[in-house]
């Protein structure tokens, strides 16, 4: 099956060389990454992972309304080959056709889909019908890759693993949009999960609100309730609230589906204070209630343009933690910028432990534009914690960005 998807991807890539002759817009990215690290268990071993990837998006190719998209990568190790090397992944490879005005859109191939309930990758088709910008109907279905990470690229059989569903959107009302959705997943010709949901978005002046409710049909219970209002003041301040109730469930083929998951409720408060132009103070307060206890998470920080720093605190099921963080970025010349990230925490995995552990991680790097649309990035990462007294890693990336538009200035930009 992997040969099939490789052949399909190759055919689409060949199409990508022919399509630009008449394409209106071409966006793409080609990159190579290198990441070096060392493991200690089961034995000390050095690795240098090498990844080559491509992303290509061609709009109005060959005929108006026809588009093509592909995204994938191949990984291998330069020093120590893994059993799965070379590891070839295709995350997306599909053709899309839209009529003028987007009254009808169809997408076929490997694609990531999210239609109100859950998000997943499928090898299949999705069609959307729009009526006067007031109503739309989306239908989708296909085989789901996997089920394991190492068989992700294989196109499975329909009777082995599949998913299908629909979403209905009402957009005709002035300030509110309402959506109804349904998703069913099947495994080995048996129903694996069935979900139904409704969500909405409301906006008036400076107030915006979003809400969602998911219902698990198999277990006959509410799976998720979410309500997120936010208000933006004319002074530049804003405040967000969120209530979330979740009762996690696993698909029936998952071993953990026989274990009763604990539901929880969470309240979040996220005010943002504008101190001056480009400078903001931010606060996050989250309080989570389980049947067996409570969790508290707090974050207090500030940001100025691309710089941010703050303190974090948490206490609850996962022990407690107190730490600081900082993210810095500066442009030192027209084509070069440097950046640094620092995280330092003192934590206990069990609140009753007498002593705390300390974890420190940092990275420093730079990005340089070698030529137009050709960039180079390099990072040095350092980590120390209870298990690693000193861990140094190196990361490098070279990438080429492509953008071309016909009849609108043309040429690469």
C-alpha positions in Angstrom: 0.0 0.0 0.0 2.9 2.4 0.7 3.9 2.0 -3.0 0.5 3.2 -4.0 0.6 6.5 -2.1 4.2 7.0 -3.2 3.1 6.6 -6.8 0.2 9.0 -6.2 2.5 11.6 -4.6 4.9 11.2 -7.5 2.2 11.7 -10.1 1.0 14.8 -8.2 4.5 16.2 -8.0 4.8 15.6 -11.8 1.6 17.5 -12.2 3.1 20.3 -10.1 5.9 20.8 -12.7 3.3 21.1 -15.5 0.7 23.1 -13.7 2.7 26.3 -13.2 2.5 27.1 -16.9 -1.1 28.3 -16.4 -1.3 28.6 -12.6 -2.3 31.9 -11.1 -0.7 31.5 -7.7 2.1 29.2 -6.5 3.3 29.0 -2.9 5.8 26.5 -1.7 8.6 25.6 0.6 11.5 23.2 0.3 13.7 22.5 3.3 16.4 20.3 4.8 16.8 19.8 8.6 19.5 18.3 10.7 19.1 17.5 14.4 21.9 15.9 16.5 21.4 14.4 20.0 22.6 11.5 22.2 20.7 8.8 24.0 21.9 7.0 27.1 19.5 4.0 27.3 19.7 1.2 26.5 23.2 2.3 25.6 25.0 5.5 24.7 24.3 6.3 21.1 24.7 9.4 18.9 22.2 10.4 16.3 22.0 13.0 13.5 18.6 13.0 12.0 18.2 14.3 8.5 14.9 15.5 7.2 14.0 16.7 3.7 10.6 18.1 3.2 8.4 19.9 0.6 5.2 21.9 0.7 3.6 23.1 -2.5 0.3 24.9 -3.1 -0.8 25.7 -6.7 -4.0 27.6 -7.3 -5.9 27.8 -10.5 -3.7 25.2 -12.2 -4.3 24.3 -15.8 -8.0 25.4 -15.6 -9.6 28.0 -13.3 -10.7 26.7 -10.0 -8.4 23.6 -10.0 -5.8 23.6 -7.2 -3.1 21.2 -6.0 -1.5 20.7 -2.6 1.2 18.4 -1.4 3.2 18.3 1.9 5.6 15.5 2.9 9.1 14.7 4.2 11.6 11.9 4.3 13.8 11.2 7.3 16.9 9.2 7.9 19.9 9.1 10.2 23.4 9.9 9.1 25.2 8.1 12.0 22.9 5.4 13.3 20.2 4.1 11.0 16.9 3.2 12.6 14.9 0.2 11.6 12.3 2.4 9.9 14.9 4.5 7.8 14.3 5.9 5.4 11.1 7.2 6.9 8.8 8.6 4.2 5.7 10.6 5.2 3.0 12.2 3.1 0.9 14.5 5.3 -1.2 15.9 2.5 -1.6 15.2 -1.3 -4.8 16.3 -2.9 -6.6 18.0 -5.8 -9.3 20.6 -5.2 -11.8 22.1 -7.5 -14.0 25.2 -6.7 -16.5 26.8 -8.9 -16.5 30.6 -9.4 -17.9 32.1 -6.2 -17.2 29.0 -4.2 -20.7 27.7 -4.5 -19.3 24.1 -4.8 -15.9 22.8 -3.7 -14.6 19.2 -3.8 -11.3 18.0 -2.5 -9.9 14.5 -3.2 -6.8 12.7 -1.9 -4.9 12.6 1.4 -6.1 15.6 3.5 -6.5 16.8 7.1 -10.1 17.5 7.8 -11.8 19.3 10.7 -15.5 19.8 10.6 -16.7 20.7 14.0 -15.9 17.4 15.8 -12.4 16.2 15.9 -9.7 16.5 13.4 -7.9 13.7 11.5 -6.1 12.7 8.3 -8.0 10.7 5.7 -7.5 9.3 2.2 -10.8 10.2 0.7 -13.0 13.1 -0.5 -14.8 16.1 0.9 -17.4 18.2 -0.8 -18.9 21.5 0.3 -22.1 23.2 -1.1 -22.7 26.9 -0.3 -26.0 28.6 -0.9 -26.0 32.5 -1.1 -23.5 32.7 1.9 -26.3 31.8 4.2 -26.1 28.0 4.3 -23.5 25.3 3.6 -23.4 21.6 3.7 -20.2 19.6 3.9 -19.9 15.8 3.3 -16.7 13.8 3.8 -15.5 10.3 4.0 -12.4 8.2 3.5 -9.9 5.6 4.8 -7.9 6.6 7.8 -4.1 6.0 7.8 -2.4 3.9 10.4 -3.3 2.7 12.9 0.3 2.9 14.1 2.8 5.8 13.5 5.0 3.5 11.5 2.2 2.5 9.1 1.0 6.1 8.7 1.8 6.3 5.0 -0.1 3.2 4.0 -3.5 3.6 2.4 -5.7 1.2 4.4 -8.7 -0.8 3.2 -12.2 0.7 3.7 -13.3 -2.3 5.9 -10.2 -1.9 8.1 -10.4 1.7 9.1 -12.6 4.5 7.8 -14.4 7.7 8.8 -17.3 9.8 7.4 -19.6 12.6 8.5 -21.2 15.9 7.7 -21.5 19.4 8.8 -24.3 21.9 8.3 -23.6 25.6 8.7 -26.1 28.4 9.0 -24.5 31.8 8.3 -27.4 34.0 7.3 -28.0 35.6 10.7 -26.4 39.0 11.2 -24.2 38.4 14.2 -24.3 34.6 14.8 -23.2 31.5 13.0 -24.4 28.1 14.0 -23.0 24.7 12.9 -24.2 21.1 13.4 -21.8 18.2 12.8 -21.7 14.4 12.9 -18.7 12.0 12.8 -18.5 8.3 12.7 -15.3 6.2 12.7 -15.2 2.5 12.1 -12.5 -0.1 12.7 -12.5 -3.7 11.3 -16.1 -3.3 10.1 -17.3 -2.3 13.5 -18.4 1.1 14.8 -15.5 2.7 16.7 -17.0 6.0 17.7 -20.0 8.2 17.0 -20.1 11.9 17.8 -22.6 14.7 17.2 -22.1 18.3 18.0 -23.2 21.9 17.7 -21.1 25.0 17.9 -21.7 28.7 17.4 -19.8 32.1 17.0 -21.3 35.4 18.0 -19.9 38.9 17.5 -21.2 42.3 18.3 -19.1 45.4 18.5 -16.2 44.6 20.9 -17.8 41.4 22.3 -17.1 38.0 20.7 -18.3 34.6 22.0 -17.8 31.0 20.9 -19.5 27.9 22.2 -19.4 24.2 21.5 -21.2 21.0 22.7 -20.1 17.5 21.7 -22.2 14.4 22.5 -21.0 10.8 22.5 -23.7 8.7 21.0 -22.2 5.3 21.9 -21.7 6.2 25.6 -24.9 8.4 25.6 -23.3 11.3 27.5 -22.0 14.8 26.9 -18.3 14.7 25.9 -17.5 18.4 25.8 -19.0 21.7 26.7 -17.1 24.9 26.0 -18.0 28.6 26.3 -15.5 31.3 25.5 -16.6 35.0 25.7 -14.0 37.8 25.1 -14.3 41.6 25.3 -11.9 44.1 23.8 -11.8 47.6 25.3 -11.3 50.7 23.2 -8.2 51.4 25.3 -6.5 48.3 24.0 -7.1 46.1 27.0 -9.0 42.8 26.7 -10.3 40.1 28.9 -11.3 36.5 28.0 -13.2 33.9 30.0 -13.6 30.2 29.3 -15.6 27.4 30.9 -14.9 23.9 29.7 -16.4 20.6 30.8 -14.8 17.5 29.4 -15.5 13.8 29.8 -12.7 12.1 27.8 -13.6 9.0 25.9 -11.5 6.6 23.8 -12.5 4.8 20.6 -13.7 1.3 21.3 -10.7 -0.4 19.6 -8.4 1.4 22.1 -7.4 -0.6 25.1 -8.1 2.3 27.4 -11.8 2.4 26.4 -12.4 -0.1 29.2 -11.1 2.4 31.8 -13.6 5.0 33.0 -12.0 8.4 32.4 -12.5 11.1 35.0 -14.5 14.1 33.8 -13.4 17.6 34.8 -14.5 21.2 34.7 -12.1 24.1 34.0 -12.4 27.9 34.4 -9.9 30.2 32.7 -9.4 33.9 32.9 -7.0 35.6 30.4 -6.9 39.4 30.8 -4.4 41.4 28.6 -3.4 45.0 29.7 -2.0 47.4 27.2 0.8 49.3 28.9 2.0 51.3 25.9 2.4 50.8 22.2 3.6 47.3 21.5 3.8 46.5 25.2 1.3 44.3 27.0 0.9 42.6 30.4 -0.7 39.2 30.3 -2.3 36.9 32.9 -3.5 33.4 32.7 -5.5 31.9 35.6 -6.9 28.3 35.2 -8.7 26.4 37.9 -9.6 22.7 37.1 -11.9 20.6 39.2 -11.7 16.8 39.1 -13.7 14.3 41.2 -10.5 13.4 43.0 -9.0 16.9 43.4 -8.2 20.3 42.0 -5.5 21.9 39.8 -4.4 25.5 39.8 -2.3 27.0 37.0 -1.1 30.6 36.8 1.0 32.6 34.4 2.0 36.2 34.8 4.1 37.9 32.1 4.6 40.7 29.6 5.5 41.1 26.0 7.1 43.8 23.9 7.1 43.3 20.1 8.8 39.9 19.7 10.1 39.7 23.3 8.2 38.0 26.2 9.0 36.9 29.7 7.1 35.9 32.8 6.6 33.5 35.7 4.5 30.3 36.0 3.0 28.4 38.9 1.0 25.2 39.1 -0.2 22.9 41.8 -2.4 19.8 41.6 -2.5 16.3 40.3 0.9 16.5 38.6 2.6 17.9 41.7 3.7 21.5 41.8 5.9 23.8 39.7 7.3 27.3 39.9 9.4 28.7 37.2 10.4 31.6 34.9 10.6 31.9 31.1 11.9 34.4 28.6 11.8 34.6 24.8 14.1 37.1 23.1 14.5 38.1 19.4 16.5 40.8 17.8 17.3 41.8 14.2 21.0 42.6 14.0 21.0 43.5 10.3 18.6 43.5 7.4 19.1 39.8 6.6 19.9 38.4 10.0 18.2 38.0 13.4 19.2 36.2 16.6 16.9 34.6 19.2 17.1 32.9 22.6 14.7 31.0 24.8 15.1 30.2 28.5 12.9 28.0 30.8 13.8 27.3 34.4 11.6 25.4 36.8 11.6 24.0 40.3 9.1 21.1 40.5 7.8 18.1 42.5 6.0 15.3 40.8 4.4 14.6 44.1 3.4 17.5 46.3 4.3 15.4 49.4 7.9 15.0 48.4 10.4 16.8 50.6 12.9 17.9 47.9 12.3 19.7 44.7 13.9 18.9 41.3 15.3 21.6 39.0 15.0 21.7 35.2 16.7 24.2 33.0 16.5 24.4 29.2 17.7 27.0 26.8 18.5 27.6 23.2 20.2 30.3 21.2 20.3 30.6 17.5 20.2 32.8 14.4 18.5 33.0 11.1 20.1 34.5 8.0 18.7 35.1 4.6 21.5 33.9 2.2 19.7 34.8 -1.0 16.2 36.1 -1.8 13.8 33.5 -0.4 16.7 31.2 0.7 17.2 31.1 4.5 19.5 29.4 7.0 18.7 28.7 10.6 21.0 27.2 13.3 20.3 26.5 17.0 22.2 25.2 20.0 20.1 23.7 22.7 21.1 22.9 26.3 19.1 20.9 28.8 19.7 19.8 32.4 17.3 18.0 34.7 17.0 15.1 37.2 17.9 12.6 34.4 20.4 14.6 32.3 23.2 16.5 34.0 24.2 18.1 30.7 22.5 17.5 27.3 23.6 19.6 24.3 21.8 19.4 21.0 22.3 21.0 17.6 19.6 21.9 15.0 20.0 23.3 11.6 17.6 24.1 8.8 18.0 25.5 5.2 14.8 26.4 3.3 13.7 28.0 0.1 10.4 29.8 -0.1 8.6 30.1 -3.4 5.9 32.5 -4.3 4.8 33.3 -7.8 1.6 35.1 -9.1 0.6 35.3 -12.7 -1.2 38.4 -14.1 -0.6 40.2 -10.9 3.0 41.4 -11.0 4.4 37.9 -11.7 7.7 36.5 -10.8 9.1 35.3 -7.5 8.8 37.6 -4.6 
